[in-house]
C-alpha cells in the first residue's frame, strides 16, 4: 500500500515560484501482504528496512541573541490576526499548534469567511520537507511564509509593502524587529517578516516514541505497533513514505491505479502547465498523522482508517483487509510526537 500521496491535513493555496517540473518515476511496489501479515509471530522489524527511516534531530538552542529574537518575533507574527486584511485570520488560524499544526477542517477559512480550495497541512516539522505547499510551488519556508498573507482567499493583504507598513506602525514590532535584525538600519521589511516566521517554524519539531525506536530503543513501540509497522512495510507503503519525515521528499500522482474521485484540483499542473504533472502532489509526512484529520489535499477522508483504505485502492489497486487497515493505523498513532512547549513570556 503506498500511502503514497495525499494523506495528511496539509497546504494552503498560495505561493510564488514555479519550480522545474518533477520527473515521474515508475516504481514496482510489492503486493500487499495477506491479513496474516498483521499477526506475524515475530514482532521485530528488519534493521535493513528500518534504515529507510531516520529520527528527527532535536532543536538546537539559538546561537546568538539575534537568532533567539528572530524566533520570538516569528512566534508573535505567526499568531497575529492584525496582519490580515480584516483582522480575522492569522497563520495560527489554519495551523493551530494546539491541534498539531492543522485546523480540523476539510479546507480552511480565509478572510470574509472564504472557503479555501485545499486542506491545510500541519506546520509541525515543515522545515524538513523538500518543498512547501501541496503543489511544491515554494522552495523554502521563507518563500512559503509570504504566500498566505498575500493570498486574497486567505489573509488578503494587498502586497508586501502594506504588510511592512502595518508592522512599522507598531512601536512593539519596531522594537522586536530591531532586536532580531540588529545590523540593519531599517529592519521592518516584508523579507524580514518571512525570515522571522520561518525561524519560528523551524523550532516546531515533534520528536516522540518513533524517534526513540529508530535510535535503538525497541521498547518504545508496543508489540501491536511493531506488527502494524511490519504490515505497512510489507504492503510497500515505505516506497513513498520514507526518510525522517515519512514523506515530504517527493511528488506522486494521486490515483496511480484507480482515478481519484475528485478531479477538480490538478495539483502541480496548475503550477507547471506540464501535462505530466496533472494530479501530482507532494507526498505528505505521516508524522502526527493521527492528529491531523481530515486527510488528503481535498480533505475527503474523515478518518485515518478511510485514508488508509483509499490509498490501498487508488494507489495500488488493492482492497486492504480490515485487519491490515487496523494494524497500519495502530502503528501510525505511534508517529505522534511531543508538541513544542510554549515559551515563557518576557517583557519588552
C-alpha positions in Angstrom: 0.0 0.0 0.0 1.9 3.1 -0.9 0.1 5.5 1.3 1.8 7.5 -1.3 0.1 10.7 -1.7 -2.1 12.9 0.0 -2.6 11.5 3.4 -2.5 14.4 5.8 -4.0 17.6 6.8 -1.8 19.7 4.7 -1.3 23.0 2.4 -2.9 26.4 1.8 -3.3 27.6 -1.7 -0.7 30.4 -2.1 2.8 30.8 -3.4 5.2 32.4 -5.9 7.8 30.4 -7.7 7.2 27.9 -10.4 9.8 25.2 -9.9 11.0 22.9 -12.6 8.6 20.1 -13.3 9.5 16.9 -11.4 10.3 13.7 -13.3 7.9 10.9 -12.9 9.5 7.6 -12.0 7.8 4.2 -12.4 8.2 2.2 -9.2 7.4 -1.5 -8.8 5.7 -1.9 -5.4 5.4 -5.2 -3.6 1.9 -6.7 -3.4 0.1 -6.2 -0.1 0.7 -8.8 2.5 -2.1 -11.2 3.4 -4.1 -10.5 6.5 -1.9 -12.8 8.5 1.0 -10.3 7.9 -0.5 -8.3 10.7 -0.2 -11.3 13.0 3.5 -12.2 12.5 4.9 -14.5 15.1 7.9 -12.1 15.4 7.4 -8.5 16.5 11.0 -7.5 15.5 11.4 -5.4 12.3 14.2 -6.0 9.9 17.1 -3.5 10.5 17.6 -3.3 6.8 14.1 -2.0 6.3 14.4 0.4 9.2 17.4 2.1 7.5 14.9 3.7 5.2 13.8 5.9 8.1 15.8 8.4 10.2 14.9 10.1 13.5 14.4 13.8 13.8 17.2 15.8 15.4 16.4 17.9 18.5 16.1 21.6 18.0 19.4 23.4 18.8 19.3 26.4 21.0 19.7 29.7 19.1 23.4 30.5 18.6 23.1 34.3 19.2 20.7 36.7 20.9 19.6 37.9 17.4 18.6 34.4 16.4 16.6 34.0 19.6 15.0 37.3 18.9 14.1 36.1 15.3 12.3 33.1 16.8 10.4 35.2 19.3 9.4 37.7 16.6 8.3 34.9 14.3 6.2 33.4 17.0 4.3 36.7 17.5 3.8 37.2 13.8 2.5 33.7 13.4 -0.3 34.4 15.9 -1.1 37.9 14.8 -4.5 38.4 13.2 -4.0 42.1 12.7 -1.8 41.1 9.7 -4.8 40.0 7.7 -6.9 42.5 5.7 -9.9 42.3 8.1 -8.1 41.4 11.3 -9.7 37.9 11.5 -7.0 35.5 10.3 -3.5 34.6 11.4 -1.2 31.8 10.4 -2.3 30.0 13.5 -5.9 30.1 12.4 -5.3 27.4 9.9 -2.2 25.9 11.7 -3.3 25.7 15.3 -0.4 24.4 17.3 -2.8 23.0 19.9 -4.2 20.9 17.1 -0.9 19.6 15.9 -0.5 22.4 13.4 -3.7 21.9 11.5 -7.3 23.1 11.9 -9.5 20.0 11.6 -11.4 21.3 8.6 -11.6 19.7 5.1 -10.5 23.1 3.7 -9.7 26.2 5.7 -11.5 29.5 6.0 -9.9 32.8 5.0 -10.9 36.5 5.3 -14.5 37.2 4.9 -15.4 33.6 5.5 -14.0 32.4 2.2 -13.6 28.7 1.9 -10.2 27.5 0.7 -9.5 25.1 -2.1 -7.2 22.7 -0.2 -6.8 21.1 3.1 -4.4 23.0 5.4 -1.3 20.9 6.2 0.3 20.6 9.6 3.1 23.2 10.1 4.9 20.9 12.5 8.3 19.7 11.2 7.6 21.6 7.9 11.2 22.8 7.8 12.4 19.2 7.0 10.2 18.9 3.8 11.8 19.3 0.4 9.2 21.8 -0.9 6.3 23.7 0.5 2.5 23.5 -0.3 0.7 20.5 -1.8 2.0 21.5 -5.3 5.5 22.3 -4.2 5.4 25.8 -5.5 7.6 27.3 -2.7 11.1 26.1 -2.2 11.7 27.3 1.3 9.8 28.2 4.5 10.7 31.9 3.9 9.1 31.8 0.4 6.1 29.9 1.8 5.6 32.5 4.6 5.0 35.2 2.0 2.2 33.3 0.3 -0.8 33.1 2.7 -0.6 36.7 3.9 -0.9 38.0 0.3 -3.4 35.4 -0.9 -6.9 37.1 -1.4 -8.6 33.9 -0.1 -6.5 33.6 3.0 -5.2 36.7 4.8 -5.9 39.0 2.0 -3.2 41.7 2.3 -2.6 43.5 -1.0 1.1 43.4 -1.1 4.3 43.1 1.0 4.8 46.8 1.3 1.4 47.1 3.0 2.4 44.3 5.4 5.7 46.1 6.3 3.9 49.5 6.8 1.4 47.9 9.1 4.2 46.3 11.1 6.2 49.6 11.2 3.3 51.4 12.6 3.6 49.4 15.9 6.2 50.5 18.4 6.3 47.0 19.8 7.1 45.5 16.4 9.7 48.1 15.7 11.5 47.1 18.9 11.2 43.4 18.1 12.5 43.7 14.5 15.4 45.8 15.8 16.4 43.0 18.2 16.0 40.3 15.6 18.0 42.2 12.9 20.4 44.4 14.8 22.7 45.2 11.9 20.0 46.7 9.7 19.2 50.4 9.7 15.6 49.7 8.6 14.8 46.1 9.8 11.0 46.2 9.4 10.7 44.7 5.9 8.5 42.1 4.3 11.5 39.9 3.7 12.4 40.0 7.4 8.8 39.2 8.2 9.2 36.0 6.3 12.6 35.2 7.7 11.3 35.5 11.3 8.3 33.3 10.7 10.5 30.7 9.1 12.9 30.8 12.1 10.0 30.2 14.4 8.5 27.4 12.3 11.9 25.6 12.2 11.6 25.2 16.0 8.3 23.3 15.7 9.9 19.8 15.8 8.0 17.0 17.4 10.2 14.1 18.4 8.5 11.1 20.0 8.5 7.4 20.6 9.1 6.7 16.9 12.4 8.6 17.1 13.4 6.7 20.2 12.6 3.4 18.4 14.8 4.4 15.5 17.6 5.3 17.9 17.7 1.8 19.3 15.0 1.6 22.0 13.0 -1.4 20.9 10.6 -0.9 23.9 9.5 2.5 22.6 6.8 0.8 20.4 4.4 -1.8 21.6 4.2 -5.3 20.0 1.0 -4.3 18.3 2.6 -1.2 16.9 5.5 -3.2 15.6 3.1 -5.6 13.9 1.4 -2.6 12.3 4.8 -1.3 11.1 5.5 -4.7 9.5 2.2 -4.6 7.7 3.0 -1.1 6.5 6.4 -2.3 5.2 5.1 -5.5 3.7 2.4 -3.6 1.8 5.0 -1.3 0.2 4.0 2.0 1.8 7.6 3.0 2.5 8.3 3.4 -1.2 6.9 6.9 -0.9 6.6 7.4 2.9 10.3 7.2 3.8 13.1 9.2 5.4 12.9 11.2 8.6 9.6 12.7 7.7 8.0 9.5 6.3 7.0 11.6 3.3 7.6 15.2 2.3 10.5 14.3 0.0 8.9 13.6 -3.4 5.9 14.1 -5.7 3.4 11.3 -6.6 0.3 11.1 -8.7 -2.9 10.7 -6.7 -4.9 7.9 -8.3 -2.0 5.9 -9.8 -4.1 2.8 -10.3 -7.7 3.9 -9.9 -8.6 7.5 -10.7 -9.1 9.8 -7.8 -12.8 10.6 -7.2 -12.3 14.4 -7.1 -10.5 15.5 -10.3 -11.2 19.3 -9.7 -7.7 20.1 -8.4 -5.0 19.2 -11.0 -2.1 19.5 -8.5 1.3 20.6 -9.8 -0.1 21.0 -13.3 -1.6 24.3 -12.1 2.0 25.5 -11.4 4.0 24.0 -14.3 1.3 23.6 -17.0 3.1 20.3 -17.8 0.5 17.6 -18.6 2.8 15.1 -16.9 2.2 16.9 -13.6 -1.6 16.6 -13.7 -2.8 15.2 -10.4 0.7 15.2 -9.0 1.0 16.3 -5.4 3.7 16.4 -2.7 3.7 13.2 -0.7 2.8 14.4 2.8 4.5 13.5 6.0 3.0 10.8 8.2 4.3 12.3 11.4 1.5 13.3 13.8 -0.9 11.9 11.1 -3.3 10.5 13.8 -3.9 14.1 15.0 -4.4 15.9 11.7 -7.7 14.7 10.2 -9.3 15.1 7.8 -7.0 13.8 5.1 -5.8 14.4 1.5 -5.4 17.6 -0.4 -9.2 17.8 -0.7 -10.0 16.7 2.9 -12.1 13.9 1.6 -11.2 11.2 4.2 -12.7 11.9 7.6 -10.8 9.2 9.4 -7.4 7.6 9.3 -9.0 4.2 8.5 -10.7 5.7 5.5 -7.4 7.3 4.3 -5.5 4.0 4.5 -8.2 2.2 2.6 -8.3 4.8 -0.1 -4.6 4.8 -0.5 -4.6 1.0 -1.0 -7.4 1.3 -3.6 -6.3 4.3 -5.6 -2.6 4.0 -5.3 -2.1 0.2 -5.5 -5.4 -1.2 -6.7 -5.7 -3.2 -3.5 -8.6 -3.9 -1.2 -6.8 -3.9 2.2 -8.4 -6.2 4.7 -9.9 -4.7 7.9 -7.1 -6.4 9.8 -4.4 -4.8 7.6 -6.1 -1.3 7.9 -6.4 -1.6 11.7 -2.8 -2.8 12.1 -1.4 0.1 10.0 -3.5 2.7 11.8 -2.2 1.4 15.2 1.3 1.9 14.0 0.5 5.4 12.6 -0.6 6.5 16.0 3.0 5.8 17.3 4.2 8.6 15.0 2.6 11.3 17.2 5.3 13.4 18.7 5.6 15.8 21.6 4.3 19.3 20.9 6.8 22.0 21.4 6.4 23.7 24.8 5.1 27.3 24.7 7.8 29.7 25.7 7.7 31.9 28.9 6.6 35.4 28.1 9.3 38.1 28.5 8.8 41.8 28.9 10.0 44.2 26.2 
